[in-house]
Amino acid sequence: MKTITITIEGMMCQHCETRVQNAVMALDGVTSCEASAKNNQAVITFDETKVKEENINETIEEVGYEVK
């Protein structure tokens, strides 16, 4: 398991946090995702054998936010 912190631009509220969390948690191999609009970050734990960091970043961008 690997835990990463990703900086995300565009999250403004709890709805944004939930949108990011739901999208990331839908990926096979992701075990946790805690997004914070206040900090503009998400802390994500995942199994590197099932999902890659690039896939997580792409998923966040697909739901309308920018990964930095």
Jmol script that loads the backbone (N, CA, C; Angstrom):
load data "model"
ATOM      1  N   MET A   1       0.832  -1.185   0.000  1.00  0.00           N
ATOM      2  CA  MET A   1       0.000   0.000   0.000  1.00  0.00           C
ATOM      3  C   MET A   1       0.873   1.244   0.000  1.00  0.00           C
ATOM      4  N   LYS A   2       0.373   2.259  -0.676  1.00  0.00           N
ATOM      5  CA  LYS A   2       1.079   3.531  -0.753  1.00  0.00           C
ATOM      6  C   LYS A   2       0.083   4.644  -0.420  1.00  0.00           C
ATOM      7  N   THR A   3       0.542   5.643   0.322  1.00  0.00           N
ATOM      8  CA  THR A   3      -0.284   6.806   0.628  1.00  0.00           C
ATOM      9  C   THR A   3       0.366   8.033   0.018  1.00  0.00           C
ATOM     10  N   ILE A   4      -0.442   8.807  -0.715  1.00  0.00           N
ATOM     11  CA  ILE A   4       0.055  10.024  -1.357  1.00  0.00           C
ATOM     12  C   ILE A   4      -0.844  11.199  -0.980  1.00  0.00           C
ATOM     13  N   THR A   5      -0.280  12.384  -1.063  1.00  0.00           N
ATOM     14  CA  THR A   5      -1.051  13.613  -0.896  1.00  0.00           C
ATOM     15  C   THR A   5      -0.987  14.364  -2.216  1.00  0.00           C
ATOM     16  N   ILE A   6      -2.148  14.631  -2.783  1.00  0.00           N
ATOM     17  CA  ILE A   6      -2.239  15.303  -4.072  1.00  0.00           C
ATOM     18  C   ILE A   6      -2.836  16.692  -3.862  1.00  0.00           C
ATOM     19  N   THR A   7      -2.228  17.688  -4.480  1.00  0.00           N
ATOM     20  CA  THR A   7      -2.785  19.039  -4.460  1.00  0.00           C
ATOM     21  C   THR A   7      -3.780  19.161  -5.609  1.00  0.00           C
ATOM     22  N   ILE A   8      -4.973  19.634  -5.277  1.00  0.00           N
ATOM     23  CA  ILE A   8      -6.056  19.726  -6.252  1.00  0.00           C
ATOM     24  C   ILE A   8      -6.588  21.153  -6.274  1.00  0.00           C
ATOM     25  N   GLU A   9      -6.658  21.735  -7.458  1.00  0.00           N
ATOM     26  CA  GLU A   9      -7.232  23.072  -7.606  1.00  0.00           C
ATOM     27  C   GLU A   9      -8.673  22.963  -8.068  1.00  0.00           C
ATOM     28  N   GLY A  10      -9.522  23.843  -7.542  1.00  0.00           N
ATOM     29  CA  GLY A  10     -10.901  23.912  -7.994  1.00  0.00           C
ATOM     30  C   GLY A  10     -11.926  23.403  -7.001  1.00  0.00           C
ATOM     31  N   MET A  11     -11.499  22.725  -5.940  1.00  0.00           N
ATOM     32  CA  MET A  11     -12.454  22.282  -4.928  1.00  0.00           C
ATOM     33  C   MET A  11     -12.851  23.484  -4.079  1.00  0.00           C
ATOM     34  N   MET A  12     -14.159  23.703  -3.936  1.00  0.00           N
ATOM     35  CA  MET A  12     -14.648  24.875  -3.210  1.00  0.00           C
ATOM     36  C   MET A  12     -15.474  24.526  -1.965  1.00  0.00           C
ATOM     37  N   CYS A  13     -16.045  23.319  -1.940  1.00  0.00           N
ATOM     38  CA  CYS A  13     -17.016  23.020  -0.888  1.00  0.00           C
ATOM     39  C   CYS A  13     -17.051  21.514  -0.603  1.00  0.00           C
ATOM     40  N   GLN A  14     -17.940  21.148   0.307  1.00  0.00           N
ATOM     41  CA  GLN A  14     -18.086  19.743   0.676  1.00  0.00           C
ATOM     42  C   GLN A  14     -18.552  18.901  -0.511  1.00  0.00           C
ATOM     43  N   HIS A  15     -19.389  19.473  -1.364  1.00  0.00           N
ATOM     44  CA  HIS A  15     -19.838  18.748  -2.559  1.00  0.00           C
ATOM     45  C   HIS A  15     -18.640  18.380  -3.436  1.00  0.00           C
ATOM     46  N   CYS A  16     -17.704  19.309  -3.582  1.00  0.00           N
ATOM     47  CA  CYS A  16     -16.495  19.054  -4.377  1.00  0.00           C
ATOM     48  C   CYS A  16     -15.678  17.924  -3.752  1.00  0.00           C
ATOM     49  N   GLU A  17     -15.536  17.968  -2.427  1.00  0.00           N
ATOM     50  CA  GLU A  17     -14.794  16.914  -1.724  1.00  0.00           C
ATOM     51  C   GLU A  17     -15.430  15.557  -1.985  1.00  0.00           C
ATOM     52  N   THR A  18     -16.743  15.497  -1.864  1.00  0.00           N
ATOM     53  CA  THR A  18     -17.469  14.242  -2.070  1.00  0.00           C
ATOM     54  C   THR A  18     -17.314  13.751  -3.503  1.00  0.00           C
ATOM     55  N   ARG A  19     -17.369  14.662  -4.449  1.00  0.00           N
ATOM     56  CA  ARG A  19     -17.224  14.290  -5.866  1.00  0.00           C
ATOM     57  C   ARG A  19     -15.859  13.651  -6.119  1.00  0.00           C
ATOM     58  N   VAL A  20     -14.803  14.257  -5.592  1.00  0.00           N
ATOM     59  CA  VAL A  20     -13.452  13.709  -5.746  1.00  0.00           C
ATOM     60  C   VAL A  20     -13.355  12.358  -5.047  1.00  0.00           C
ATOM     61  N   GLN A  21     -13.817  12.289  -3.808  1.00  0.00           N
ATOM     62  CA  GLN A  21     -13.730  11.045  -3.039  1.00  0.00           C
ATOM     63  C   GLN A  21     -14.468   9.905  -3.729  1.00  0.00           C
ATOM     64  N   ASN A  22     -15.677  10.151  -4.200  1.00  0.00           N
ATOM     65  CA  ASN A  22     -16.452   9.098  -4.862  1.00  0.00           C
ATOM     66  C   ASN A  22     -15.771   8.615  -6.137  1.00  0.00           C
ATOM     67  N   ALA A  23     -15.237   9.536  -6.916  1.00  0.00           N
ATOM     68  CA  ALA A  23     -14.567   9.160  -8.168  1.00  0.00           C
ATOM     69  C   ALA A  23     -13.324   8.324  -7.896  1.00  0.00           C
ATOM     70  N   VAL A  24     -12.521   8.753  -6.940  1.00  0.00           N
ATOM     71  CA  VAL A  24     -11.272   8.045  -6.637  1.00  0.00           C
ATOM     72  C   VAL A  24     -11.561   6.696  -5.986  1.00  0.00           C
ATOM     73  N   MET A  25     -12.523   6.648  -5.071  1.00  0.00           N
ATOM     74  CA  MET A  25     -12.845   5.389  -4.394  1.00  0.00           C
ATOM     75  C   MET A  25     -13.427   4.350  -5.349  1.00  0.00           C
ATOM     76  N   ALA A  26     -13.946   4.778  -6.489  1.00  0.00           N
ATOM     77  CA  ALA A  26     -14.493   3.846  -7.477  1.00  0.00           C
ATOM     78  C   ALA A  26     -13.394   3.081  -8.209  1.00  0.00           C
ATOM     79  N   LEU A  27     -12.161   3.559  -8.105  1.00  0.00           N
ATOM     80  CA  LEU A  27     -11.039   2.876  -8.754  1.00  0.00           C
ATOM     81  C   LEU A  27     -10.666   1.621  -7.972  1.00  0.00           C
ATOM     82  N   ASP A  28     -10.492   0.520  -8.688  1.00  0.00           N
ATOM     83  CA  ASP A  28     -10.062  -0.726  -8.062  1.00  0.00           C
ATOM     84  C   ASP A  28      -8.664  -0.537  -7.489  1.00  0.00           C
ATOM     85  N   GLY A  29      -8.500  -0.846  -6.213  1.00  0.00           N
ATOM     86  CA  GLY A  29      -7.196  -0.738  -5.575  1.00  0.00           C
ATOM     87  C   GLY A  29      -7.072   0.432  -4.622  1.00  0.00           C
ATOM     88  N   VAL A  30      -7.997   1.392  -4.703  1.00  0.00           N
ATOM     89  CA  VAL A  30      -7.971   2.525  -3.774  1.00  0.00           C
ATOM     90  C   VAL A  30      -8.690   2.109  -2.498  1.00  0.00           C
ATOM     91  N   THR A  31      -8.012   2.272  -1.352  1.00  0.00           N
ATOM     92  CA  THR A  31      -8.607   1.864  -0.082  1.00  0.00           C
ATOM     93  C   THR A  31      -9.126   3.033   0.738  1.00  0.00           C
ATOM     94  N   SER A  32      -8.593   4.239   0.509  1.00  0.00           N
ATOM     95  CA  SER A  32      -9.130   5.410   1.199  1.00  0.00           C
ATOM     96  C   SER A  32      -8.811   6.674   0.425  1.00  0.00           C
ATOM     97  N   CYS A  33      -9.695   7.652   0.590  1.00  0.00           N
ATOM     98  CA  CYS A  33      -9.501   8.968  -0.029  1.00  0.00           C
ATOM     99  C   CYS A  33     -10.181   9.999   0.853  1.00  0.00           C
ATOM    100  N   GLU A  34      -9.405  10.927   1.359  1.00  0.00           N
ATOM    101  CA  GLU A  34      -9.930  12.025   2.167  1.00  0.00           C
ATOM    102  C   GLU A  34      -9.575  13.323   1.467  1.00  0.00           C
ATOM    103  N   ALA A  35     -10.575  13.973   0.884  1.00  0.00           N
ATOM    104  CA  ALA A  35     -10.353  15.231   0.172  1.00  0.00           C
ATOM    105  C   ALA A  35     -10.716  16.401   1.077  1.00  0.00           C
ATOM    106  N   SER A  36      -9.963  17.487   0.959  1.00  0.00           N
ATOM    107  CA  SER A  36     -10.204  18.693   1.747  1.00  0.00           C
ATOM    108  C   SER A  36     -10.180  19.921   0.843  1.00  0.00           C
ATOM    109  N   ALA A  37     -11.344  20.570   0.707  1.00  0.00           N
ATOM    110  CA  ALA A  37     -11.404  21.806  -0.072  1.00  0.00           C
ATOM    111  C   ALA A  37     -10.627  22.906   0.635  1.00  0.00           C
ATOM    112  N   LYS A  38     -10.652  22.891   1.956  1.00  0.00           N
ATOM    113  CA  LYS A  38      -9.941  23.902   2.749  1.00  0.00           C
ATOM    114  C   LYS A  38      -8.445  23.875   2.466  1.00  0.00           C
ATOM    115  N   ASN A  39      -7.882  22.672   2.368  1.00  0.00           N
ATOM    116  CA  ASN A  39      -6.441  22.510   2.145  1.00  0.00           C
ATOM    117  C   ASN A  39      -6.080  22.308   0.676  1.00  0.00           C
ATOM    118  N   ASN A  40      -7.092  22.192  -0.187  1.00  0.00           N
ATOM    119  CA  ASN A  40      -6.869  21.907  -1.611  1.00  0.00           C
ATOM    120  C   ASN A  40      -6.039  20.644  -1.813  1.00  0.00           C
ATOM    121  N   GLN A  41      -6.341  19.614  -1.026  1.00  0.00           N
ATOM    122  CA  GLN A  41      -5.575  18.373  -1.098  1.00  0.00           C
ATOM    123  C   GLN A  41      -6.474  17.159  -0.929  1.00  0.00           C
ATOM    124  N   ALA A  42      -5.947  16.034  -1.378  1.00  0.00           N
ATOM    125  CA  ALA A  42      -6.560  14.742  -1.097  1.00  0.00           C
ATOM    126  C   ALA A  42      -5.453  13.800  -0.647  1.00  0.00           C
ATOM    127  N   VAL A  43      -5.730  13.049   0.415  1.00  0.00           N
ATOM    128  CA  VAL A  43      -4.810  12.027   0.898  1.00  0.00           C
ATOM    129  C   VAL A  43      -5.420  10.690   0.491  1.00  0.00           C
ATOM    130  N   ILE A  44      -4.659   9.941  -0.310  1.00  0.00           N
ATOM    131  CA  ILE A  44      -5.184   8.727  -0.931  1.00  0.00           C
ATOM    132  C   ILE A  44      -4.263   7.553  -0.628  1.00  0.00           C
ATOM    133  N   THR A  45      -4.864   6.444  -0.209  1.00  0.00           N
ATOM    134  CA  THR A  45      -4.121   5.207   0.020  1.00  0.00           C
ATOM    135  C   THR A  45      -4.593   4.189  -1.012  1.00  0.00           C
ATOM    136  N   PHE A  46      -3.619   3.540  -1.658  1.00  0.00           N
ATOM    137  CA  PHE A  46      -3.976   2.611  -2.731  1.00  0.00           C
ATOM    138  C   PHE A  46      -2.944   1.498  -2.863  1.00  0.00           C
ATOM    139  N   ASP A  47      -3.365   0.434  -3.540  1.00  0.00           N
ATOM    140  CA  ASP A  47      -2.514  -0.717  -3.831  1.00  0.00           C
ATOM    141  C   ASP A  47      -1.861  -0.481  -5.193  1.00  0.00           C
ATOM    142  N   GLU A  48      -0.561  -0.286  -5.189  1.00  0.00           N
ATOM    143  CA  GLU A  48       0.178   0.024  -6.426  1.00  0.00           C
ATOM    144  C   GLU A  48       0.127  -1.096  -7.457  1.00  0.00           C
ATOM    145  N   THR A  49      -0.208  -2.306  -7.040  1.00  0.00           N
ATOM    146  CA  THR A  49      -0.297  -3.407  -7.998  1.00  0.00           C
ATOM    147  C   THR A  49      -1.621  -3.378  -8.764  1.00  0.00           C
ATOM    148  N   LYS A  50      -2.600  -2.591  -8.279  1.00  0.00           N
ATOM    149  CA  LYS A  50      -3.914  -2.541  -8.917  1.00  0.00           C
ATOM    150  C   LYS A  50      -4.202  -1.225  -9.623  1.00  0.00           C
ATOM    151  N   VAL A  51      -3.623  -0.139  -9.143  1.00  0.00           N
ATOM    152  CA  VAL A  51      -3.888   1.174  -9.731  1.00  0.00           C
ATOM    153  C   VAL A  51      -2.632   2.032  -9.626  1.00  0.00           C
ATOM    154  N   LYS A  52      -2.418   2.854 -10.611  1.00  0.00           N
ATOM    155  CA  LYS A  52      -1.235   3.719 -10.636  1.00  0.00           C
ATOM    156  C   LYS A  52      -1.635   5.150 -10.273  1.00  0.00           C
ATOM    157  N   GLU A  53      -0.662   5.899  -9.765  1.00  0.00           N
ATOM    158  CA  GLU A  53      -0.905   7.288  -9.382  1.00  0.00           C
ATOM    159  C   GLU A  53      -1.436   8.105 -10.564  1.00  0.00           C
ATOM    160  N   GLU A  54      -0.941   7.808 -11.761  1.00  0.00           N
ATOM    161  CA  GLU A  54      -1.390   8.521 -12.954  1.00  0.00           C
ATOM    162  C   GLU A  54      -2.889   8.314 -13.191  1.00  0.00           C
ATOM    163  N   ASN A  55      -3.385   7.086 -12.928  1.00  0.00           N
ATOM    164  CA  ASN A  55      -4.810   6.802 -13.095  1.00  0.00           C
ATOM    165  C   ASN A  55      -5.651   7.608 -12.106  1.00  0.00           C
ATOM    166  N   ILE A  56      -5.140   7.753 -10.900  1.00  0.00           N
ATOM    167  CA  ILE A  56      -5.837   8.541  -9.881  1.00  0.00           C
ATOM    168  C   ILE A  56      -5.908  10.005 -10.320  1.00  0.00           C
ATOM    169  N   ASN A  57      -4.783  10.536 -10.772  1.00  0.00           N
ATOM    170  CA  ASN A  57      -4.742  11.930 -11.231  1.00  0.00           C
ATOM    171  C   ASN A  57      -5.714  12.157 -12.385  1.00  0.00           C
ATOM    172  N   GLU A  58      -5.730  11.238 -13.344  1.00  0.00           N
ATOM    173  CA  GLU A  58      -6.628  11.351 -14.497  1.00  0.00           C
ATOM    174  C   GLU A  58      -8.090  11.335 -14.057  1.00  0.00           C
ATOM    175  N   THR A  59      -8.409  10.490 -13.092  1.00  0.00           N
ATOM    176  CA  THR A  59      -9.780  10.392 -12.592  1.00  0.00           C
ATOM    177  C   THR A  59     -10.218  11.703 -11.955  1.00  0.00           C
ATOM    178  N   ILE A  60      -9.340  12.314 -11.178  1.00  0.00           N
ATOM    179  CA  ILE A  60      -9.654  13.598 -10.544  1.00  0.00           C
ATOM    180  C   ILE A  60      -9.887  14.666 -11.612  1.00  0.00           C
ATOM    181  N   GLU A  61      -9.057  14.665 -12.632  1.00  0.00           N
ATOM    182  CA  GLU A  61      -9.207  15.656 -13.703  1.00  0.00           C
ATOM    183  C   GLU A  61     -10.474  15.411 -14.521  1.00  0.00           C
ATOM    184  N   GLU A  62     -10.862  14.150 -14.680  1.00  0.00           N
ATOM    185  CA  GLU A  62     -12.075  13.812 -15.431  1.00  0.00           C
ATOM    186  C   GLU A  62     -13.342  14.338 -14.761  1.00  0.00           C
ATOM    187  N   VAL A  63     -13.317  14.504 -13.431  1.00  0.00           N
ATOM    188  CA  VAL A  63     -14.497  15.029 -12.732  1.00  0.00           C
ATOM    189  C   VAL A  63     -14.426  16.546 -12.558  1.00  0.00           C
ATOM    190  N   GLY A  64     -13.437  17.191 -13.200  1.00  0.00           N
ATOM    191  CA  GLY A  64     -13.449  18.640 -13.292  1.00  0.00           C
ATOM    192  C   GLY A  64     -12.475  19.421 -12.439  1.00  0.00           C
ATOM    193  N   TYR A  65     -11.477  18.761 -11.875  1.00  0.00           N
ATOM    194  CA  TYR A  65     -10.518  19.460 -11.015  1.00  0.00           C
ATOM    195  C   TYR A  65      -9.118  19.325 -11.589  1.00  0.00           C
ATOM    196  N   GLU A  66      -8.237  20.228 -11.187  1.00  0.00           N
ATOM    197  CA  GLU A  66      -6.877  20.236 -11.715  1.00  0.00           C
ATOM    198  C   GLU A  66      -5.902  19.712 -10.668  1.00  0.00           C
ATOM    199  N   VAL A  67      -5.128  18.710 -11.061  1.00  0.00           N
ATOM    200  CA  VAL A  67      -4.107  18.138 -10.181  1.00  0.00           C
ATOM    201  C   VAL A  67      -2.818  18.912 -10.389  1.00  0.00           C
ATOM    202  N   LYS A  68      -2.212  19.330  -9.291  1.00  0.00           N
ATOM    203  CA  LYS A  68      -0.947  20.084  -9.354  1.00  0.00           C
ATOM    204  C   LYS A  68       0.201  19.213  -8.906  1.00  0.00           C
TER     205      LYS A  68
END
end "model"
wireframe off; spacefill off
backbone 0.3
color backbone group
